[in-house]
């Protein structure tokens, strides 16, 4: 019998029969399949535990604690949910059902939305399917066979998907009991491997995300290898609901989105505007300290500008329709970059002028479909903390390095210290030569390595004009958010004919870097709001301290305190209502004001203040100047200094 060499986790290999299953191979090499293992990586490729090995293989067992393991576990859970839907509602048609972060979803074509009672029924059936411990097996068809098979089962959406597959390649499906679904796998060996399953909610979704297509019914769920892990996740979801920025924004009177104004368009209320102003002022201070020049650009421009930049060709579906003005077409700006390019072009540039760094808090407008709008996180009009750097080729690496340090320092000021970096490479739809892409990608990769940053490669996820580095932060609930980005662009300098005069007296083309630190102000504000649960640190709070007189006779002293605090630069409020002090304190805590000053007879006589924190802790009595020190001590060092210089 022909044999192959198989090793486990890269250890010494052993000759085993060709065609042996991965499971049997692990048993031969290890004595048993380790508890919790349900799939395998063979030579870096994920396969079923029962898949046969046909070539020399290095095996890496997969469990739930790996990203690949989670995806396999959740995708298998999706099939369990889909089977439950088909058993409960046979007329429902299958579409797609991927694993997503912390769970999964599946879209069904059904004649009506699913009700809460339907969800209870589906979840009960899913748990029953898990209890049946159905074996899961892979099956392969030719493309033609797969089309006929799913036609015979009344699954037109599956047929449409298969028709888009390449000719001549096998099509795989997975079977568990009577349920069969189109899937490339791998999957759990049996439904009983899922130990904790929960159906979460339902929503509408268009087929393939296109509003011109039929509306489908999307079911969300999650699964874990233990009931304890599931419960911890459900508790976290409840905390996420409590911190929802849309709810907090309304409760704290920070912003609103109103039908009369239009979906995806934010109205900033005074308290929200105050926080935004603090963020933006800090942003400006840091950019000036780091030798950026601030610019402003209009909200519209001739459509020809966007044709030159390539946006009309590559970004049109995300742009609002042009408007006609005096026989010319104008476009609401989806990006700031063409304007910064035109500022650069307004003068003849020398190699001595470079690098040039332009920064702008520029409001842009993008046509986001109504189905994806989500509070501050996904809007149609937003302010981008944008900057564009123009440099010589020999300066590129150093500039990217400085930007990465600027990103981590800026985000660190707001309390984010956990970063994940991703290097995104050339997508299928792109402009520029392969050499240009290779040169730009190498520059980003070198900056990451020289800066000592751990990163993952994200193949094919670059923007159409160049590769990029995306930076994700982690919030208080452990969620990842992508805010910052660094993008190298050889394309726009060429399209716009940008030049500088080199030391050889000849003209050369500069390299352009697109860069954002916070992303959009709106989205970053929403992330901050949820990160802090609305309880902003005192340096960002719209009201830092509120003065609460116990009775009317203490109002004069309370007003004196308020005046002194304002003179010290504190953001202070005064509650002169004829209400009980307990009610005033509760309402101030509900408003998440960091400090409360309670004024009574003793405080007025001693010319002191009694200080209370929003968490209920009493700090005792102190002079007003000590109250001011408490607020100032809350400031990060970079805010106190007003600059964040880098060596």
VEXGU-696852 format. One record per residue (C-alpha): residue number from 1; residue in one letter; y, z, x. Coordinates in steps of 0.02 Angstrom, whole numbers, plus 32768, in hexadecimal, padded with zeros to 4 digits. Last residue first. Layout:
BEGIN
TILO    k  r    py    pz    px
TILO  NUM  a     Y     Z     X
...
! end
This chain:
BEGIN
TILO    k  r    py    pz    px
TILO  647  x  8C33  8393  8242
TILO  646  x  8C48  8398  8187
TILO  645  x  8CDD  83DF  812B
TILO  644  x  8CC9  842B  807F
TILO  643  x  8D79  8454  8048
TILO  642  x  8DD4  84C2  7FCD
TILO  641  x  8DA5  855B  8030
TILO  640  x  8D81  85C6  7F98
TILO  639  x  8D22  8538  7F45
TILO  638  x  8CB7  851A  7FE0
TILO  637  x  8C93  85D4  7FED
TILO  636  x  8C4C  85DA  7F3D
TILO  635  x  8CBA  863C  7EC4
TILO  634  x  8C74  86DA  7E76
TILO  633  x  8CD6  8745  7EF1
TILO  632  x  8D76  8703  7EA2
TILO  631  x  8D49  8747  7DF7
TILO  630  x  8D1C  87F3  7E39
TILO  629  x  8DB9  87F3  7EA6
TILO  628  x  8E25  87DA  7E0A
TILO  627  x  8DD3  8871  7DBA
TILO  626  x  8DF8  88D3  7E59
TILO  625  x  8EB0  88A1  7E47
TILO  624  x  8EB0  88E6  7D96
TILO  623  x  8E83  8993  7DD4
TILO  622  x  8DD5  89D3  7DA7
TILO  621  x  8D72  8A22  7D1A
TILO  620  x  8CB6  8A13  7D0A
TILO  619  x  8C47  897C  7D2C
TILO  618  x  8BF0  8984  7C83
TILO  617  x  8B5A  890E  7C75
TILO  616  x  8B48  88B8  7BCD
TILO  615  x  8B12  880D  7C10
TILO  614  x  8BC3  87CC  7BEF
TILO  613  x  8C08  8846  7C70
TILO  612  x  8C74  88DD  7C45
TILO  611  x  8D12  8918  7C9B
TILO  610  x  8D7B  89AF  7C6D
TILO  609  x  8E2E  8990  7CAB
TILO  608  x  8EA8  8A04  7D02
TILO  607  x  8F5D  8A38  7CE5
TILO  606  x  8F21  8AEC  7CD9
TILO  605  x  8F73  8B0C  7C2F
TILO  604  x  8F46  8A60  7BEC
TILO  603  x  8E92  8A6C  7C28
TILO  602  x  8E7A  8B19  7BDE
TILO  601  x  8EC6  8AE8  7B36
TILO  600  x  8E60  8A4A  7B1F
TILO  599  x  8E4F  899D  7B6E
TILO  598  x  8DA8  8944  7B7F
TILO  597  x  8DA8  88B9  7C01
TILO  596  x  8D1C  883C  7BE8
TILO  595  x  8CD3  87CF  7C72
TILO  594  x  8C65  8733  7C79
TILO  593  x  8C92  86EA  7BCD
TILO  592  x  8BEE  86AF  7B80
TILO  591  x  8C3D  868B  7AD4
TILO  590  x  8BB2  86F8  7A8C
TILO  589  x  8BE4  8781  7B05
TILO  588  x  8C99  8773  7ACB
TILO  587  x  8C5E  8779  7A16
TILO  586  x  8BF7  8815  7A36
TILO  585  x  8C88  886A  7A91
TILO  584  x  8D03  8844  7A05
TILO  583  x  8C89  8883  7982
TILO  582  x  8C6F  8927  79E0
TILO  581  x  8D2D  893B  79F5
TILO  580  x  8D45  893F  7939
TILO  579  x  8DBC  88BA  78F8
TILO  578  x  8E7A  88AF  78E7
TILO  577  x  8E81  8811  794F
TILO  576  x  8EE1  8817  79F2
TILO  575  x  8E5C  87C1  7A5B
TILO  574  x  8EAC  8786  7AFD
TILO  573  x  8E68  86F9  7B6B
TILO  572  x  8E70  86E4  7C28
TILO  571  x  8E59  8659  7CA5
TILO  570  x  8E8B  86B2  7D45
TILO  569  x  8F13  866E  7DB7
TILO  568  x  8F57  8717  7DF1
TILO  567  x  8FEF  86FF  7D80
TILO  566  x  8F75  86E5  7CF1
TILO  565  x  8F23  878C  7D17
TILO  564  x  8FCB  87E3  7D16
TILO  563  x  8FFB  8799  7C6E
TILO  562  x  8F54  87C7  7C1F
TILO  561  x  8F63  8879  7C5F
TILO  560  x  9012  888B  7C15
TILO  559  x  8FD2  8846  7B6F
TILO  558  x  8F48  88C8  7B6E
TILO  557  x  8FC8  8951  7B93
TILO  556  x  902D  891C  7AFB
TILO  555  x  8F92  8909  7A8F
TILO  554  x  8F54  89BA  7AAA
TILO  553  x  8FAB  8A02  7A0F
TILO  552  x  8F57  897A  79A5
TILO  551  x  8EA9  89BA  79CC
TILO  550  x  8E1C  89A8  7A4B
TILO  549  x  8E76  8921  7AAE
TILO  548  x  8E00  8898  7AEB
TILO  547  x  8E38  882F  7B80
TILO  546  x  8DCC  8797  7BA2
TILO  545  x  8D98  875D  7C4F
TILO  544  x  8D63  86BA  7C9E
TILO  543  x  8D8A  8645  7C0E
TILO  542  x  8D5B  858F  7C30
TILO  541  x  8CCF  85CF  7CA2
TILO  540  x  8CBD  856C  7D44
TILO  539  x  8CEF  85F1  7DC4
TILO  538  x  8CA5  8679  7D55
TILO  537  x  8BF6  862F  7D5A
TILO  536  x  8BCD  85D0  7CBB
TILO  535  x  8B67  8629  7C37
TILO  534  x  8B45  858F  7BCA
TILO  533  x  8A8A  8598  7BF0
TILO  532  x  8AB8  858A  7CA8
TILO  531  x  8A46  84F5  7CC9
TILO  530  x  8A5F  84B4  7C18
TILO  529  x  8B1C  84A9  7C2A
TILO  528  x  8B0E  846C  7CDD
TILO  527  x  8A9D  83DC  7CA7
TILO  526  x  8B13  83AF  7C18
TILO  525  x  8BA9  83B3  7C8E
TILO  524  x  8B4A  8343  7D07
TILO  523  x  8B2A  82C9  7C7A
TILO  522  x  8BE0  82C2  7C47
TILO  521  x  8C25  82BE  7CF9
TILO  520  x  8BB4  822B  7D22
TILO  519  x  8B4A  822B  7DBF
TILO  518  x  8B79  82CA  7E1C
TILO  517  x  8B7C  827F  7ECB
TILO  516  x  8B8F  81C4  7EAE
TILO  515  x  8B8B  813C  7F35
TILO  514  x  8B92  8080  7F44
TILO  513  x  8B91  804D  7FFC
TILO  512  x  8BDC  7FA6  8033
TILO  511  x  8BB9  7F4F  80D8
TILO  510  x  8C48  7EEE  8124
TILO  509  x  8C42  7E32  8146
TILO  508  x  8C8C  7DF5  81EA
TILO  507  x  8D25  7D91  821C
TILO  506  x  8D41  7D6A  82D4
TILO  505  x  8DBB  7DB9  834E
TILO  504  x  8D2D  7DFE  83B9
TILO  503  x  8D5C  7EB0  838A
TILO  502  x  8D33  7E7F  82D7
TILO  501  x  8DA7  7E42  824E
TILO  500  x  8D6A  7E7C  81A5
TILO  499  x  8D21  7E1A  8115
TILO  498  x  8CF7  7E20  805D
TILO  497  x  8CCC  7D79  800C
TILO  496  x  8CB1  7DBE  7F5E
TILO  495  x  8BFC  7D84  7F50
TILO  494  x  8BD9  7DB1  8006
TILO  493  x  8C22  7E61  7FFB
TILO  492  x  8BC4  7E70  7F55
TILO  491  x  8B19  7E48  7F9E
TILO  490  x  8B0A  7EB4  8039
TILO  489  x  8B03  7F51  7FCE
TILO  488  x  8ABA  7FF8  8004
TILO  487  x  8AA2  8074  7F78
TILO  486  x  8AB1  8132  7F7F
TILO  485  x  8A8B  8194  7EE0
TILO  484  x  8AAA  8242  7E9D
TILO  483  x  8A7F  8286  7DF2
TILO  482  x  89C4  827B  7DCF
TILO  481  x  898B  8316  7D72
TILO  480  x  88EB  8378  7D8E
TILO  479  x  88B9  8408  7D1C
TILO  478  x  8889  84B1  7D63
TILO  477  x  88DC  8515  7CD9
TILO  476  x  896E  854C  7D47
TILO  475  x  898F  8497  7D7A
TILO  474  x  8940  842A  7E01
TILO  473  x  89A3  839F  7E53
TILO  472  x  8972  82E9  7E6C
TILO  471  x  89BD  8277  7EF0
TILO  470  x  89AE  81BA  7EE5
TILO  469  x  89B5  8151  7F83
TILO  468  x  89D6  8099  7F69
TILO  467  x  89A2  7FE6  7F90
TILO  466  x  8A15  7F54  7F68
TILO  465  x  8A67  7EDD  7EED
TILO  464  x  89ED  7EE1  7E5B
TILO  463  x  89DB  7F9E  7E60
TILO  462  x  8945  7FE9  7EBC
TILO  461  x  88AC  8021  7E5B
TILO  460  x  882D  7FA8  7EA6
TILO  459  x  87CF  802B  7F0A
TILO  458  x  8808  80E1  7EF9
TILO  457  x  87EB  812A  7FA7
TILO  456  x  87E8  81E6  7FAF
TILO  455  x  885C  8253  8016
TILO  454  x  8865  82EA  8089
TILO  453  x  8910  82F5  80D9
TILO  452  x  8920  8316  8195
TILO  451  x  89CA  82C0  81A1
TILO  450  x  8985  8245  8221
TILO  449  x  88F5  821B  81AA
TILO  448  x  8964  8200  8113
TILO  447  x  89E4  819D  8176
TILO  446  x  895A  8130  81C0
TILO  445  x  8913  810A  8112
TILO  444  x  89BE  80D9  80D2
TILO  443  x  89E0  8065  8165
TILO  442  x  8931  801B  815B
TILO  441  x  894A  7FF1  80A4
TILO  440  x  89EE  7F98  80CA
TILO  439  x  89A3  7F2E  8156
TILO  438  x  8909  7F03  80F0
TILO  437  x  8973  7ED3  805A
TILO  436  x  89E3  7E65  80C4
TILO  435  x  894C  7E12  8115
TILO  434  x  88FD  7DF3  806A
TILO  433  x  899A  7D96  8036
TILO  432  x  8A12  7DCA  7FAD
TILO  431  x  89FE  7DDB  7EF1
TILO  430  x  8978  7E38  7E91
TILO  429  x  8903  7E31  7DFB
TILO  428  x  885A  7E64  7E42
TILO  427  x  889F  7F09  7E81
TILO  426  x  88C2  7F2E  7F3A
TILO  425  x  88AA  7FE3  7F73
TILO  424  x  88D5  8090  7F32
TILO  423  x  88D6  8121  7FAD
TILO  422  x  88C2  81C3  7F4D
TILO  421  x  8907  826E  7F7A
TILO  420  x  88D7  8314  7F2C
TILO  419  x  8953  83A3  7F3A
TILO  418  x  894C  845F  7F16
TILO  417  x  89F2  84B5  7F3B
TILO  416  x  8A55  849E  7E9A
TILO  415  x  8AD2  852B  7E7F
TILO  414  x  8B70  84C8  7E5B
TILO  413  x  8BA8  84D3  7F10
TILO  412  x  8AFC  8495  7F44
TILO  411  x  8B1D  83F3  7EE5
TILO  410  x  8BB4  83CE  7F54
TILO  409  x  8B5D  8401  7FF6
TILO  408  x  8ABE  839F  7FD1
TILO  407  x  8B1F  8303  7FA0
TILO  406  x  8B9B  830D  8031
TILO  405  x  8B09  831B  80AB
TILO  404  x  8ABC  827E  8061
TILO  403  x  8B63  8225  8068
TILO  402  x  8B7B  8253  811F
TILO  401  x  8AD0  820C  814C
TILO  400  x  8AF6  816C  80EC
TILO  399  x  8B98  815A  814E
TILO  398  x  8B40  8178  81F5
TILO  397  x  8ABC  80F5  81D2
TILO  396  x  8B39  8071  8199
TILO  395  x  8BB6  8080  8228
TILO  394  x  8B6A  7FFC  829B
TILO  393  x  8B64  7F81  820A
TILO  392  x  8C20  7F98  81ED
TILO  391  x  8C5A  7FFB  8156
TILO  390  x  8C9A  7FF3  80A4
TILO  389  x  8C78  808C  803A
TILO  388  x  8C7C  808F  7F7E
TILO  387  x  8C90  812E  7F19
TILO  386  x  8C6C  8160  7E67
TILO  385  x  8C69  8202  7E09
TILO  384  x  8C47  81A2  7D6A
TILO  383  x  8CA4  81CA  7CCB
TILO  382  x  8C46  819F  7C2D
TILO  381  x  8C4C  812F  7B95
TILO  380  x  8BAD  80F9  7B3E
TILO  379  x  8B4B  819A  7B4F
TILO  378  x  8AA3  81DA  7B8D
TILO  377  x  8AA0  828D  7BCE
TILO  376  x  8B3B  82CC  7B75
TILO  375  x  8AE5  82CF  7ACC
TILO  374  x  8A50  8259  7ACC
TILO  373  x  8A64  819F  7AA9
TILO  372  x  89BB  8147  7ABC
TILO  371  x  89A6  8108  7A09
TILO  370  x  8A5B  80D0  79FC
TILO  369  x  8A41  804F  7A84
TILO  368  x  8AB0  806B  7B1D
TILO  367  x  8B3A  7FEB  7B31
TILO  366  x  8B94  8027  7BCB
TILO  365  x  8C48  805C  7BE3
TILO  364  x  8C95  80A0  7C83
TILO  363  x  8D11  812B  7CA9
TILO  362  x  8D3F  8137  7D60
TILO  361  x  8D49  81D8  7DC3
TILO  360  x  8D74  8174  7E5D
TILO  359  x  8D4F  8176  7F17
TILO  358  x  8D74  80F1  7F9A
TILO  357  x  8D2F  8106  804B
TILO  356  x  8D65  808D  80D3
TILO  355  x  8CFA  808F  8171
TILO  354  x  8D49  802D  81BC
TILO  353  x  8E00  8010  81E3
TILO  352  x  8DDE  7FF0  829D
TILO  351  x  8D6E  7F5D  826F
TILO  350  x  8E0A  7F10  8224
TILO  349  x  8E2F  7EED  816D
TILO  348  x  8EA6  7E6D  8120
TILO  347  x  8EE6  7EBB  8080
TILO  346  x  8EC9  7EAF  7FC3
TILO  345  x  8E10  7E8C  7FDD
TILO  344  x  8DE6  7F46  7FED
TILO  343  x  8E3F  7F68  7F48
TILO  342  x  8DDE  7ED7  7EFB
TILO  341  x  8D3A  7F25  7F36
TILO  340  x  8D6C  7FCA  7EE7
TILO  339  x  8D86  7F6E  7E44
TILO  338  x  8CDE  7F16  7E4F
TILO  337  x  8C87  7FC0  7E6B
TILO  336  x  8CC4  801E  7DD1
TILO  335  x  8C33  7FF5  7D5E
TILO  334  x  8C15  7FCD  7CA6
TILO  333  x  8CCA  7F94  7C92
TILO  332  x  8D00  7F5B  7BE6
TILO  331  x  8D07  7E9E  7BF8
TILO  330  x  8D92  7E1F  7BDF
TILO  329  x  8D83  7D6A  7BA9
TILO  328  x  8E1C  7CFD  7BBB
TILO  327  x  8E75  7C98  7B34
TILO  326  x  8F00  7D18  7B25
TILO  325  x  8E85  7DAA  7B15
TILO  324  x  8DD3  7D90  7AD7
TILO  323  x  8D5E  7E23  7AE0
TILO  322  x  8CB6  7E27  7B3A
TILO  321  x  8C1E  7E78  7AE7
TILO  320  x  8BEF  7F22  7B2D
TILO  319  x  8B84  7F24  7BCA
TILO  318  x  8AD3  7F67  7BDC
TILO  317  x  8A7D  7EC2  7BAF
TILO  316  x  8AF0  7E68  7C29
TILO  315  x  8AB3  7EC3  7CC4
TILO  314  x  8A66  7E3E  7D35
TILO  313  x  8AC0  7D9B  7D12
TILO  312  x  8B62  7DE1  7CCB
TILO  311  x  8B5E  7E6B  7D4D
TILO  310  x  8B57  7DF0  7DDE
TILO  309  x  8BF9  7E2A  7E2F
TILO  308  x  8C47  7D7D  7E1B
TILO  307  x  8C17  7D76  7D64
TILO  306  x  8C5C  7E24  7D4B
TILO  305  x  8D05  7DEF  7D91
TILO  304  x  8CFF  7D52  7D25
TILO  303  x  8CFA  7DC2  7C8A
TILO  302  x  8DAF  7DF0  7CAB
TILO  301  x  8DC7  7EAA  7CBD
TILO  300  x  8DC3  7F46  7C52
TILO  299  x  8DCE  8002  7C6D
TILO  298  x  8E4D  7FF4  7CFA
TILO  297  x  8E35  803E  7DA9
TILO  296  x  8E6F  80DA  7E03
TILO  295  x  8E5C  8102  7EBC
TILO  294  x  8E3B  819B  7F27
TILO  293  x  8E2A  8188  7FE4
TILO  292  x  8D97  81E1  8032
TILO  291  x  8DAF  8240  80D4
TILO  290  x  8D36  82D0  80B4
TILO  289  x  8DBE  834C  8084
TILO  288  x  8E03  82CF  8006
TILO  287  x  8D56  82BE  7FBB
TILO  286  x  8D3B  8379  7FB2
TILO  285  x  8DE1  839A  7F5E
TILO  284  x  8DC3  830F  7EDF
TILO  283  x  8D18  8353  7EAD
TILO  282  x  8D5D  8404  7E9D
TILO  281  x  8DE4  83C1  7E29
TILO  280  x  8D60  8363  7DC5
TILO  279  x  8CF0  83FA  7DAD
TILO  278  x  8D82  846A  7D7D
TILO  277  x  8DC6  83E6  7D05
TILO  276  x  8D1B  83D6  7CB3
TILO  275  x  8D15  8491  7C97
TILO  274  x  8DC2  848D  7C47
TILO  273  x  8D94  83F3  7BDF
TILO  272  x  8CFF  8451  7B99
TILO  271  x  8D71  84E0  7B66
TILO  270  x  8DF6  846C  7B1C
TILO  269  x  8D7D  83FB  7ABB
TILO  268  x  8D3C  835B  7B0D
TILO  267  x  8D14  82D1  7A91
TILO  266  x  8C80  826C  7AD1
TILO  265  x  8C4F  81BB  7A9E
TILO  264  x  8B95  8197  7A8E
TILO  263  x  8BA1  8175  79D4
TILO  262  x  8C4B  8148  798F
TILO  261  x  8CF1  819E  796D
TILO  260  x  8CD8  81B4  78B2
TILO  259  x  8C22  81E2  78D1
TILO  258  x  8C54  8275  793F
TILO  257  x  8C16  82B0  79E7
TILO  256  x  8C58  835C  7A17
TILO  255  x  8C8C  83C1  7AAE
TILO  254  x  8C9E  8473  7AF0
TILO  253  x  8CA6  84E0  7A53
TILO  252  x  8C2D  8564  7A98
TILO  251  x  8BB4  8552  7A06
TILO  250  x  8BCB  8495  79FD
TILO  249  x  8BB1  8474  7AB6
TILO  248  x  8B26  84F4  7AB8
TILO  247  x  8AC7  8495  7A31
TILO  246  x  8ADF  83EC  7A87
TILO  245  x  8ABC  8438  7B31
TILO  244  x  8A10  8473  7AFA
TILO  243  x  89FB  851E  7B4C
TILO  242  x  89A1  8570  7ABA
TILO  241  x  8936  84D4  7AA7
TILO  240  x  890B  84D9  7B61
TILO  239  x  88DA  858F  7B4D
TILO  238  x  8865  855E  7AC1
TILO  237  x  881C  84D6  7B30
TILO  236  x  8800  8558  7BB8
TILO  235  x  879E  85C4  7B3D
TILO  234  x  8736  852A  7B12
TILO  233  x  8714  850E  7BCC
TILO  232  x  86DF  85C3  7BE6
TILO  231  x  866E  85B3  7B4E
TILO  230  x  861E  8516  7B96
TILO  229  x  8600  856A  7C3D
TILO  228  x  85AE  85FF  7BE6
TILO  227  x  8542  858D  7B7B
TILO  226  x  84FA  853E  7C19
TILO  225  x  84E3  8490  7C63
TILO  224  x  8582  8452  7C11
TILO  223  x  85B4  83D6  7B89
TILO  222  x  8651  838F  7B3C
TILO  221  x  8684  832F  7AA2
TILO  220  x  8700  82B2  7A5E
TILO  219  x  86DF  823D  79CB
TILO  218  x  8742  819D  79B9
TILO  217  x  8747  813D  7914
TILO  216  x  8777  8087  792A
TILO  215  x  880F  8022  78F4
TILO  214  x  87EF  7F67  78FB
TILO  213  x  884A  7EFD  797D
TILO  212  x  8902  7ECC  7981
TILO  211  x  892C  7F7C  79BD
TILO  210  x  88CE  7F58  7A5F
TILO  209  x  887A  7FEB  7AB6
TILO  208  x  87D3  7F90  7AC5
TILO  207  x  87B1  7FB2  7A0D
TILO  206  x  8842  801B  79CF
TILO  205  x  8830  80D7  79CA
TILO  204  x  883A  8159  793F
TILO  203  x  8815  820F  7961
TILO  202  x  878A  8290  7955
TILO  201  x  876E  833F  7995
TILO  200  x  8707  83B2  7A04
TILO  199  x  864C  8396  79F5
TILO  198  x  85F8  8419  7A62
TILO  197  x  8559  8415  7ACB
TILO  196  x  8507  8498  7B3A
TILO  195  x  845F  8483  7B91
TILO  194  x  8454  83C7  7BA9
TILO  193  x  83B2  83A9  7C09
TILO  192  x  8359  83A5  7B60
TILO  191  x  8392  82F1  7B44
TILO  190  x  831A  82B3  7BCA
TILO  189  x  831D  8265  7C79
TILO  188  x  83DC  8270  7C80
TILO  187  x  842F  81C8  7C92
TILO  186  x  845C  8143  7D13
TILO  185  x  8498  80D8  7CC3
TILO  184  x  84CC  8022  7CA8
TILO  183  x  84D7  8039  7BED
TILO  182  x  84B8  7FDE  7B49
TILO  181  x  8472  805D  7ACF
TILO  180  x  83C8  8076  7A7D
TILO  179  x  839D  8103  7A03
TILO  178  x  82EE  810C  79BA
TILO  177  x  82BA  8196  7A32
TILO  176  x  832B  818E  7AC9
TILO  175  x  8344  80DF  7B0D
TILO  174  x  83BB  80A0  7B92
TILO  173  x  83F9  7FEE  7BA8
TILO  172  x  840B  7F7A  7C3C
TILO  171  x  8446  7EC5  7C45
TILO  170  x  8400  7E58  7CCF
TILO  169  x  8473  7DD9  7D25
TILO  168  x  8464  7D1E  7D07
TILO  167  x  8509  7D09  7CAE
TILO  166  x  8594  7D86  7CD0
TILO  165  x  85B9  7E01  7C42
TILO  164  x  863C  7DD6  7BBD
TILO  163  x  85B8  7DA9  7B3C
TILO  162  x  856D  7E55  7B59
TILO  161  x  860C  7EAC  7B1D
TILO  160  x  8617  7E41  7A80
TILO  159  x  855F  7E64  7A58
TILO  158  x  857F  7F20  7A6B
TILO  157  x  860E  7F11  79F0
TILO  156  x  85A0  7EB0  7977
TILO  155  x  851B  7F3A  796A
TILO  154  x  84AE  7F0E  78D4
TILO  153  x  8408  7F39  7928
TILO  152  x  83CD  7E84  792A
TILO  151  x  8471  7E51  797A
TILO  150  x  8451  7ED6  79FF
TILO  149  x  83AA  7E87  7A2E
TILO  148  x  83E8  7DD4  7A23
TILO  147  x  8477  7DF4  7A9B
TILO  146  x  8407  7E58  7B10
TILO  145  x  8386  7DCC  7B15
TILO  144  x  840B  7D4B  7B42
TILO  143  x  8451  7DB8  7BCE
TILO  142  x  83A3  7DD6  7C12
TILO  141  x  8363  7E81  7BE7
TILO  140  x  8343  7F24  7C45
TILO  139  x  8306  7FCB  7C02
TILO  138  x  8328  807A  7C41
TILO  137  x  82D3  8114  7BFA
TILO  136  x  830B  81BB  7BB1
TILO  135  x  8284  8232  7B74
TILO  134  x  82B5  8292  7AD7
TILO  133  x  82C7  834E  7AEC
TILO  132  x  82BC  836A  7A2E
TILO  131  x  8333  83FE  7A47
TILO  130  x  83B9  8389  7A89
TILO  129  x  83A3  831C  79EE
TILO  128  x  83B6  83B8  7980
TILO  127  x  8456  83E8  79DB
TILO  126  x  8498  8339  79BA
TILO  125  x  8469  834A  7900
TILO  124  x  84CD  83EB  78F1
TILO  123  x  8560  8399  794A
TILO  122  x  855B  8304  78D4
TILO  121  x  8559  8373  7838
TILO  120  x  85E8  83DE  7875
TILO  119  x  864A  8342  78A2
TILO  118  x  862C  82F9  77F5
TILO  117  x  866F  8398  77A5
TILO  116  x  870C  838A  780F
TILO  115  x  871F  82D9  77C8
TILO  114  x  86F9  8235  7823
TILO  113  x  8775  81AB  77FE
TILO  112  x  8738  8121  7789
TILO  111  x  86D2  8080  778A
TILO  110  x  8689  809D  7835
TILO  109  x  8696  8043  78DC
TILO  108  x  866E  80CA  795A
TILO  107  x  86C4  80FE  79FB
TILO  106  x  866F  817D  7A6D
TILO  105  x  86BF  8208  7AD1
TILO  104  x  8696  8273  7B68
TILO  103  x  86B8  8319  7BBB
TILO  102  x  8719  8377  7C42
TILO  101  x  8761  82D8  7C90
TILO  100  x  871A  8243  7C33
TILO   99  x  866A  8204  7C13
TILO   98  x  8668  815D  7BBD
TILO   97  x  8638  8128  7B0C
TILO   96  x  864D  8072  7AD8
TILO   95  x  862E  8015  7A33
TILO   94  x  85A3  804C  79BE
TILO   93  x  85A4  8022  7904
TILO   92  x  859E  80A4  787A
TILO   91  x  8532  8069  77E7
TILO   90  x  84A7  80E7  7812
TILO   89  x  8518  817F  77F8
TILO   88  x  84B7  821F  7820
TILO   87  x  8435  81CE  7891
TILO   86  x  84B4  8157  78DE
TILO   85  x  852F  81E5  78FC
TILO   84  x  84AA  8252  794E
TILO   83  x  8475  81C1  79BE
TILO   82  x  852A  81AB  79F3
TILO   81  x  8539  8264  7A1B
TILO   80  x  849B  8260  7A84
TILO   79  x  84DA  81C2  7ADA
TILO   78  x  857C  821B  7B05
TILO   77  x  8519  82AD  7B4C
TILO   76  x  84C7  8232  7BC5
TILO   75  x  8577  8201  7BF9
TILO   74  x  85A4  82B8  7C0F
TILO   73  x  8510  82DE  7C83
TILO   72  x  8525  823C  7CE5
TILO   71  x  85E0  825A  7CFC
TILO   70  x  85C6  8310  7D2C
TILO   69  x  8544  82DF  7DAE
TILO   68  x  85B6  825D  7DFC
TILO   67  x  8642  82DE  7E0B
TILO   66  x  85C7  835C  7E58
TILO   65  x  85A1  8409  7E10
TILO   64  x  8534  83C0  7D86
TILO   63  x  84AB  8393  7DFF
TILO   62  x  8481  82F9  7E65
TILO   61  x  83F8  82EF  7EEA
TILO   60  x  8428  8287  7F84
TILO   59  x  839F  8210  7FBA
TILO   58  x  839D  81A2  8056
TILO   57  x  8335  8109  8030
TILO   56  x  82CB  8083  8082
TILO   55  x  82AF  8001  7FFB
TILO   54  x  825B  7FF4  7F50
TILO   53  x  827A  80A2  7F0A
TILO   52  x  824C  80B3  7E52
TILO   51  x  82C2  8102  7DD4
TILO   50  x  8285  81A6  7D85
TILO   49  x  8319  820E  7DBE
TILO   48  x  838A  8183  7D85
TILO   47  x  83FA  8131  7E06
TILO   46  x  84A5  814E  7E57
TILO   45  x  84C2  80E1  7EF0
TILO   44  x  84ED  8131  7F99
TILO   43  x  844B  80FE  7FEE
TILO   42  x  83EE  8149  7F5A
TILO   41  x  845A  81C4  7EF9
TILO   40  x  83EF  8227  7E82
TILO   39  x  83E8  8269  7DD1
TILO   38  x  83BA  8308  7D71
TILO   37  x  83BB  8394  7DF3
TILO   36  x  83DB  843E  7DA4
TILO   35  x  8348  8497  7DF3
TILO   34  x  8310  8441  7E94
TILO   33  x  828A  83BA  7E7F
TILO   32  x  81EE  8400  7ED0
TILO   31  x  8192  8403  7F78
TILO   30  x  822A  83BF  7FD1
TILO   29  x  81F2  8318  801A
TILO   28  x  8164  82F0  7FA4
TILO   27  x  81BE  8339  7F0E
TILO   26  x  825B  82D8  7F3C
TILO   25  x  81F4  8238  7F45
TILO   24  x  81A4  825B  7E9C
TILO   23  x  8250  826D  7E4D
TILO   22  x  8293  81D0  7EA2
TILO   21  x  81FF  8171  7E5C
TILO   20  x  8185  811F  7ED4
TILO   19  x  8192  8061  7ED7
TILO   18  x  8166  8053  7F90
TILO   17  x  80EF  80DE  7FC0
TILO   16  x  813B  8164  8031
TILO   15  x  815A  816B  80ED
TILO   14  x  81C4  8203  8117
TILO   13  x  8276  8214  8153
TILO   12  x  82C5  82A2  81B5
TILO   11  x  8361  82E8  815F
TILO   10  x  83E8  827A  8113
TILO    9  x  83F2  82DD  8072
TILO    8  x  833B  82B5  804D
TILO    7  x  82EB  8228  80B0
TILO    6  x  8280  8194  807A
TILO    5  x  822E  8111  80E9
TILO    4  x  81CF  808D  8086
TILO    3  x  8116  8067  8071
TILO    2  x  80AB  7FD1  8041
TILO    1  x  8000  8000  8000
! end
